[in-house]
Amino acid sequence: MVNFGDFVSKKWNISDEIATKICEHFEKGDSVYYLCDYIPSIAVEVDISTLSDIFDNLREIKSLSPKKKRVFNALNKAGVLTDSTKKGIELCTSSVELDDMLLPYRPKTRSKGQQAVNKGLAPLADIIDEQEVEEGSVEELAEEYIGKHSSLKSVGDVIAGVKDILIERYADNETARSMVREVGYEDGFFEIFPKVKKDKRYLRYWGKMIPVNEFTSEEYLSLCEAEKNKQIRLKHGVQLFHINELLRHHFLTNPDSIGYDLICEVIDECWTKSLHPIVERDVKARKYKDSEDWAIREIYKELCNKIIEKKTSGALLAIGRYNNKNLVIVALNENGHLLSAANEVLTVTDKDISSNRIRQFLSRYKPTRIIIEDNEFAETAESIVKRSLKNIFPQIDIKRYKGGENNAKLAKSQWMQERCAVLEDVMRRVYALGLTYLQPLSIISQVGIQYFSMHPLQKYVDNERLGKLLELRITEIELHRGIPFINAPESVLKNIECVNKEVLVNIRKNGVKKPYANKIDLQAVDGMTELIFGNIVGYIIIPNAKNTVDRTLIHPEHYEWLNEISLELNASIDLLVNDPDRVRGATSEDFADKAFIDRKLPDQLRVGRQFPLLLKGGKFRRKHRLSELQEGSIICGRVTNITKFGVFVDINAVCDGLIHISQLADGYVETADQVVKPDDQVDVRILKVDKKKRRVSLSMKKLGAKAPKIRPSHGQLTNLADYFKNR
């Protein structure tokens, strides 16, 4: 797939180097998430939706391999396979182009042209097509073929057969087909013919030839929908003189040949009978694809905004009544997950009764909204709900909601059958009502977007394709929150293409049996391959890891890089996790690396804040051995004791480290309490580790912008007060 780097570069307007690298990673099997989060050169140039689009195109190209093999064999068998043709087949990115290559060599036993060839008219067709004979006439040449076949009884029969051969030959010409397609798209037009002539929706199109490119994407999609519903006929056309001029220029080489007029007739009939139907089909398909791409981008953009703007709004009660006795109540949280469901039997049909079960649900789940299915029993149900709320929950918003056709389909969907098998049919129906009202994006990506009306343009696009984009976005968001290893099997990690469920189960199983010390330990998991490890390890969190970096989204490939940044900024990893924006101060000569540091690293570090530093049961992390401490590194510690000669700091080692008073700050320090207080969190640099004497020397000097500030000492403040007092 590396050979398609040039195609990727031109189509998505990215550099050749990055396009080639993307193709290499695609061939390797890496995911779009890994590339967008951990490969700096790619992450700063393309976003995940663009990269997903590129991968989809590369998959389509890869799926063309069997067809390319058939074309290769057909051309080789025909003896027309050259090195340039072979290269053209290998680099072909379109199924249509491959069809054009194969078409002339595909058997056509029943076509008129092939039947004429079988009658022995191919030599005459070749003479006319070569356009070298300038004396005599076509009719004179045709007379020689009369009677060679029982159907060739006149000159007209012979010429008709020759025309059939040439029409088929010209229609199969790869270059001609490509040219007329392009002209049909760039210079073609559409005419709209309503089934009902007086249909007001289409009056503005009546009698007009509207250029293909003048239709907006939304307008064209609506017209295609109307044609699908047989409300209109959408007919494509091109100015005939333009097409004739183009084809004549391509096929006519000698205007003085005796077959000039015949070839002109062939060109006209070739366009009308063969090429125009092909062009109309392909132009419509191309225009629809472009329009659908636009619509999906618009829908995706709005869905992403919904994800960003979504705020917690509390639980929802969905209520439905389908007879005079039963009242179905379902509670959902703001994310659409089922909390509880009940089917209450009311023995009294009076509108003035109230429901104890509703009051129980209100007290337990404290919903902020209640929806009632809008059907023939809605009025009675609403009356019961209001009486149940009276004087208790007066501020809850009550609304009637009609789920419609999608609600009924969702209630019977496979997802509903599997996830809610214990619920009665009426409960599933009410749960589906709540889901279609909430439209929770995380659940939509699992259930299927076809059950929800998310956007006015949705009816025009492929819901499966749109669903994949939504799943892409949801997966990206969940991955960026970090996945504790214990949650791996149920997490969105399973959405990463190269990952299998068995590996995710083994990650949890191994981690429960023997706790992971760090992310690298995941390499030993049963079934773990280098590819899977590289694609998921960055997102997996080891909550109880002794090293802070293993509790972040930093990929092990970047650990050494992060240590270099830590040294450059004179800041420990712990400090960078607590103040992740500080990494933006790091420098790099490489633009991509610098952009990656600024855009990606802060958020990857910030995830580490949500995981505690203590192990289960409140025990501290294992103390570092002195042999594990590295001189020159910067770590975070806690002040445990202050003396006249310095400060002792707990650095989670087998012994506390000492900061001599001369090493507390860049300036002069009279007493240690000018700089620190007990229990302060401080960054320190390890100066020296003496294993024999079990001593660790630390320093707080030269720590950059976060260097400690020197406060006035008690003696200095007293002297200053005395000075002003005696004035």
N, C-alpha and C positions, 0 to 999 in steps of 0.2 A: 504493500500500500504506500510505501515511501515515494513511489513514482508519481503519486497523485498530489504531491506537495504543491506543484505549480497550479493545479486546478483549484486547490483550497486557497492558495495565496490570492489568486485573481478573483475568485467568487466572493470571498469575505474580506478582501482588501487588507490582508495581513502580510507581514514580511515572509520572504521565502524560507528563512531559517526557522521561524516559529511554525510555519505551515508544515515543513518537513518533520519537525520535532513532534507535532501533533499526530501526524500520520504514523510515526514510529511508535508512539505510546498507544495508539489505537491498535496497531498490529500486535503489540505486546499484550494487550488486554486490560490496560489501566482504565479506571473510571474517570468520568468528567469531574467528579467531586475531588478526587485526589489531584488531578491536574490543576484545578482552579484554586486549590487551597495550599498546595505544597510544592509546585514547580514554579518558581518565581518568574521566569521568562514568559511562561504561558499565562500565569495568573494575572499579570499586569496588562496583558494585551487583549485578552478575550474574556467575556463574562460566561457564566455557566450556560445560559440559554443559547448563546452563539455556538459554544463548544458542543452542546448537545445537538444542535442543528448540523454541525460539521460531522459529528459521529454518525448521525442518521444517514447523511449523504454517503459517507464512506461505507456504511453497512449496505446501502442500496447498490453501490458500485461492486462491493464484494459479492453480492448475490447474483451479479451478472456473469460470474465465472463460467457456469454451465453453458450459457448462451454464447459467450465468447468462444468456448471450445467448439461449439457447433459451427459457428461462422468460420473459425480457423480451418476446420476439417472440410467444410464445403468449398472454401476458396482453394484449399490445397488440392482437393480432388479435381477441381475445374482447371488447375494449372495456372491460376492467376495470383497466387500468394507470393508477394515480394517482401523484402525486408521492411520497406516503408509501410506496406499494408499490414504486416504483422505487428509493427509498432503501433499503428493506428488502432488496431483491435485491442491491444493490451491497454492502451491509455484511454479507451473509450469510456465515457461516463454516463451514457444514455442508452436505454433499451431501444428507443426509437432509431438511433443511429445504427445500432447493431442490426435491427430489422432491415434498414435500408441497404446495408452491406450484404445481407443474406438473401434478400428478395430476388435478385436476378438469377440466383443459383438454386432457388427452391423449385421443386417439381410442380408443374402446372398442367397436368394431363388433360384437364377439362376446359382450359381457357381457349378463347377464340384464336389467340396468337399461336398457341402450341398446336392447335388443330391445323392451322394454316401451315405451320412448319412441317407437320406430318404429311401434308399434301405436297410437299416439295417446293414451297414458295420461298424458303429461306434465302437461296442464292439471289433471287430477284430483289428481295428486301435489302440484302447486303449491298447490291449494286446501287440502289437508289440512296441508301443511307450513306455510302461512301462519297457520293456527289462528285464523281470524277467524269462521268459521261455527259458531254455537252451537245452531242449531235443525235438526231433522231427524236423519238418520243417514248414515253412510258408505255403507251398503248402498243407500240411496235414490239417492245420487249415482252410485254405481257402475252402477246399472241402465241409465243413459243410454248407457253405453259397451259394453253387450252387443251383439255382432254387428258392431261397427265393424271388427273383424278376425276372420278365420276361426277364430282360436284363442280368442277371447273369447266363450265359450259360456254363461258363468254369472257371477253376482256374485263368486263365489269366484275365478274366473280373473282378473277385473278387479282385485280387492283384492290378489291375489298379485302381479300386475304392478306395482301401485302400491308395494307393499312393496319389491319389487326396486329400483325407482327410488330410494326413500328410503334404503334400506340403502346403496346405492352413493353417494348424495349425502352421507350422514352419514359414511361411511367415508373419503370424500375431503376432508372438512372439515379444513383445516390446523390450526385451533385445537384441535379434538377429538383429533386424532392426537398433537399435542404434549402435551396434558394427560394422556392415558392412558399415554403413554410414561413421563412423569415419575412418575405414580402407580405404574406397573408396576415402576419401579426403586426408588422410595423405600418403597413399602408392599407390594410383591409378595413372593412366596416361591417356593422351589423344592421339588419333590418328586423323590426319586431312586428309580427303579425298576430294580433289578439284573436282568440277563438271567437270571442264575442266582439264584433267591430266597435260597438258603442261603449265598451268597457272604459270607464273614465280613468282608471289607473294607468292606462297605456295610450291615452289619446295623444300625449305629447310626443310619442314616438312614431305616430302614424305617418307613413309616406316619407320617412327620413332615412338617410343612410348615415349612420353615426360611426365615426372612426373607432376602432377597437380601443385605442388608448385614451379616448375621451370619456369612457365609462369609469366612474369611480368604483372602487373595489366593492363597497357595500351595495351600490346600485346593480352591479353585474351579478353579485350573489343572489340578490332578490329576483332578478330576471331568470337566472338558472333555476331557482326554486319554483318560479311560475311555470317555466317550461316543463319541469319535472311533474308538476301537477296538471299539465296539459291545458294551461290557461292561455299560453302563447306559443308561437313558433319563433325561435331565435335563429335567424338565417344569416350565414356569413357570406360575404362577397368581396371581390377585388375588381378594380377597374380592368376590363378585359384587355384593353390596348397595352396596359402596363405589363400584364402577364405574357401576352403574345410577344411583345418586344423582348422581354427577358428570355423566354424560351427559344425564340428564333435566333437571338444572338448566341445562345448556347449551342443549339443543334445545327443551325444553318452555317455552312462554311463556304459554299460556292453558289451564289445567286444565279449563275449561268447554267447550272446543271439542269438536266431534263426533269429531275424529280423535285424541283423547287416548289412548284405549286402543290404537289402531292404532300410534301413534307409540311407545308403551311397548314393544309387541311388536317394532317395527322396531329400537329401541335394543338390546333383548336379542339379537336375531339379528345385528345389526351387530357387536356385541362378539364374539359366538361365531364367526361366519363370517369376518369381515374384520379387525377391529381386534386381537383377541387374538393371532392368528398373527404379525401385524406387531410387536406389542409384545414377544412372546416372542423373536422374532429380534433385535430391537434391544436389548432388555435384556441378552440373552446376549452380544451383541457389545460393548456398553458395559462390562459387568462384566469381560469377558475383556480388553478394552483397558486398563482400570484395573489389573487384576491383572498383565498383562504389563508395564505401565509400572513397577509395583513390583518385579517380578522382575528387569527389566533394570537398574533402579537398584541392586538388591542385588548383582547379578553385577558390574556396572561398578565398584561400590565395592570389591569384593574384588579385582578385576583391578588397580585402581589401587594397592591396598595391596601386591599382588605386585610391581608395578613399583617401588614405593618400597623394599620390603624385599629385593629381589633383590640378591644379592651374587655376586661372581665366584667360581665354584667349580671352575674348571679344565675341561679337555677331557673328552669322554666317548667311550668306545669302544662301539659297538653291533655285536654279533656274531650271525650267524645261520647255521644249518646245515640243509640241506634234503635231504641224502642222505649216503651214507657216504664221499664223496670231497671235496666242496666245502665250504670254510669262508669265509664272506663277512665281511669286516672293514671297518667304516666309522668314521672319526674325525670328531667334531663339536666345535666350540668351545662355550663356555658359552652363546653366543647362537644356537646351532643352525646356524651356517654350516658347510658341508662343508669339511673339511680334506683328506681323502684317502679313497680306497676301494680295496679289493683283493679279488680272488676267488682264494683259495689252494686248490690241488688237493693233497689229502693221499692219497698212494698206499697208506698203511697204515691199516687200520681199527681197530687196537688202541686202547683207551682211554688207554693210557699214553704215547702219543706227545705231543710238544710242537710248537709252531708258531714257526718263525723269523720269519714275517711279523708275528705278534702282538708279538714282542719288538722288532722294528723300530719298530712303531707306538708301543709303550710308551716306547722310548728317544727317539723323535722328538717326540712330542706330550705326553708325561708326563701322561696322564689321571688323574683322581682317582676315576673310576667306570667300571665295565664292566657293560653289560647284555647278557643272552643271551636271544634269542627263545625263549619257552617253548613248544616243540613236541615232537614225538616224538624228535627228535635232540638235545634240550637237554642231556640228561645227558652224552652223549659230548662235546658242545661245551664244557660246563663243565669236564669233566675235562681237556680239551686246554688250556683257558685257565689253569687252576690249575697245571698242570705247566709252562706257559710262564712263569708268574709266580714259580715256586718259587726261593727264595733270591735273587731279584733285586728284585721289587716286592711285598713281602709286605703292605703296608698298603692296597692298592687294594681298594675295596669292589666285590664281585661280586654281581649280582642277576639273577634270571630275571624276564623281563617279557613279558606277553602283550599284544600291540598291539590285537588284536581287529578288529572290522569297520572302524573308522575308519582303522586302519593300512593295510589293503588299499585303501581308497578313496583315501587320501592318496597312496599309491604310484602310483596311476593318474590322479591329478589333472592338470589342465592345467598348473598351476604346476610340478609335478614334471617333466612332459614337456618343458617349455620350459627350465627351469633345469638339469636334469640329463640332457639328451639323450644325453650321451656314456656314461652309466652303463648297465650291464646291468640287466635287470628285477629280478634278485635283489638287486642293490646298491641300487636304488631302494627296494625293500621294507625293507631293513635301515636305510637312511637315514630312511625314514618311521617306522620303529620308534624310532629315536633322537629324532626330532622329537616324536612323541606322548608320549615319556617326559619330555623336557625342557620341552615346552610353551613355547617361546621366544616372547614376546608380539610382538616386532617382526616375526617371520616369520609368526606366526598372522594378523596384520593383512593380510599380503600373500597368503597361501595361501587363507585362508577359515576362519572359526572353526568351521564345520560339521564339520571333520575332527578336531576336538579336543574332549575332554570336560573342560571347564574348571570346571563348577559343576553341582551337582545340579539346579538350576532351568533349566539351559540347554535341556533337552528340551522345555520348555513355551513357549519364546519364539521369535520370528523371528530366526534366526541372521544374516540379512543386516543387520537393524537393529542387532543386538548387535555385529556386525563393524564397522559404521560408527562406533559409539561407541568401540570399541577403537582403530580407526584414528585417530579424533579425538585420543585421549589420547597415542598413540605419536607422532603428528605434532606435537602440542604440546610433548612432551618434546624431540624432535629439534630443533625450531625454537628452543627455549630454550637449546640448546647452541651455536647460531650455525652458519651455513652458509658456509664459505669459498666465494668466487665460483667457484673452480675445480671445486667439487663440485656446483654447482647442478643440472645435468641429472639426476643420479642421486639427488638429495636428496628429502626429503619436501615440498619446495616444489611439486612436481607435484600434491600432494594439495589444494592451495589451489584452490578452484573456478574462480576467474577467470584462472588461470595456464595457459598452454599450453607444451608441451615445446619448441617452436621457440624461444621467448624464452629459456628456460633454456640451451639449446644456444648461442644467440648471446651470452649473458652470458659463458660460458666462452671462446668463440671470440674475442670482442672483447678480453677481459682478457688472453688469452695474446698476442695480436697487439700490443696496446699497454696496458701495466699501468694499472689505474685509480688515480687519485690520491686519490679519495674516493668516497663512496656516490653523490653527486650525478651522477657520471659515468655511472652506470647509465641515466640518462634517455636517453642517446644510443644505446642498444642497439637494433638493428633489431627492430621489432615491439613495442617497449615502449610501453605506453599509460600514461596517468596513473593509471588504476585498478590495473593490475598493479604499477607502480612503488610506489604507496602501500602496497600490501598485502604486498610482499616485501622492500622495501629495508631495513626495520628488522632483518630476520633475516640478511641477507647481510653477511658480514665481508670487509673489504678488508685482508688480513693485513699488507701492506706499506705501508699508508697512513701518511703522516707525522703525521697528527692521530690521537691516541689514540682519540678518540670514534668514528672510522670502523672501529675494531677491536672495537667493542662492539655490543650490541644496541640502542643508543639510536637512535631514529628521527630522520631529519633534521628532521622537524617539531618535535622537542624540543631541537634543538641550542642555540637561543637561550635557551630556558628553562634548560637545564643550565648555560650560561655565567652566567646570573643567579644560580643556586644557588651556583656556584663563587665568584662575587664576594661573595655574602652570607656564605659560610662561610670566606672567606679561604683557599681551598684550590684548588690546580690540578686540572685534569681527571685528570692522572696520579696525583695523590694520591688522588682519589676512586675511581679504578679500583683502586688498591692497598688502599684502605680504604673500600669502598663503603657500609658501614653508616653512615659519617659523614654521608651525604646526609640521613639521617633528622633531622638537626639543622636542616634548612631549614624555614622557616616559610611559611605561605600562609593567606590569609584564606578561600580556597575549600576547603571540607571535602573535596571529591572530589580536588582537586589534592594536598592534603596526604596523603590516604590513598594516592594513587597513588605519591607520592614514597616513602612508607614501605614499600609492599608490592611495587612493581614496579621502581623505579629501581635499588636495590642489586643485584639479580640481573642486570639488564641491563648494568650497569657491570662486574660481576664477570667476565663472559665475556671481557673485554679482557685478563685476566691470562694467558690461555693462548696469546696470540699474541706473538711476539718483536718487539722494537723495531728489529731490524736487517733489512736487505734480504738477498736471496739472495747467497751468496758472502761474507757477513760484512761487506759495505759498510754504512756508516752511512747513515741517511736523509739526504735532501737538506737542506742547511743552509737555515734561514730567511733570507730577505733582510731587511734592516733595515726596509724599507718594509712588511713583513708583520707586524712586531711592533707590538702595540697597547698604548699607554701605559695603565696602570691594571689590565691583566690579570694574572692569577696563573698562573705556569707552573712546571714542575719542572725542576731543573737538577742538575749535578754539580760539586762543589767541585774546582777544578783547581790552585789556588795560594793560599797564605795569606801575606799581607804585614803589615807594621806598620800600614799605613793602611787595610787592608781585605781583602776576599776576592774572587778571580776565580771565576766560575761559568760552566761550559759550558751554555748554554741552547739548543744546537743551532742557533745563528745563525752568520753569517759571522765574528763575533768574540765573544769571551767578554764577559760582563757583569761589572760591578764593584759589589760591595756595600761601601760605605764603612763603616768601623768603627762610626760613629755610627748606622748603619742595620741593624746585626746583630741587635739585640734591643730589646725595649721598655725594658729597664733599662740601667744604666751598664755598659759593657764596657771592661775595661782592655786586654786583648789578644784577638785574633781566635780564638785556639785555645781560649778559654773557651766558645766557642759551636759551632764546627765543626772537623772534621778533613778532611784531603784525601780525596777520593772519596766524601764524604758526599752522599746525595741530599737536596736541600733544596727547599722551595717558596719562590719569590721573587715579588715584585711589581715590574713594570716601571715605574720612575718617569719616566724620560726616555730618548728615543732621539735621538741626535745623528748624523744621516746624514753630514754633512760631515766631522766628526772621527772617524766610525766608533766612537762610544762608546755604551754602553748602561748606564744607571744603574739599579741594583736595590736592593730593600729587603726585609728580613725582619721589619720592624716590623708590629704590629697584624695578626697572622695567626691570632688567636683561640686556641682550645684547643691548636692544634699549634704555637704560637709557640715558638721555641728557648729552652732552659734555659741559664742562665749558670753555668758551672762556676767554681770558684775558680781564680785564676791561680797560676802557679808562685811568684811573689813573695808573694802572699797566704798560700799554704800554708807558705812558709819563715818568714814573720813569725809565723804562728800557732804553728809548731813551736818557734821560739825563745822565744816567750812562755811556753809551758808548760815548756820546758826550764829557764828562769831562775827559775821560781817556787819 
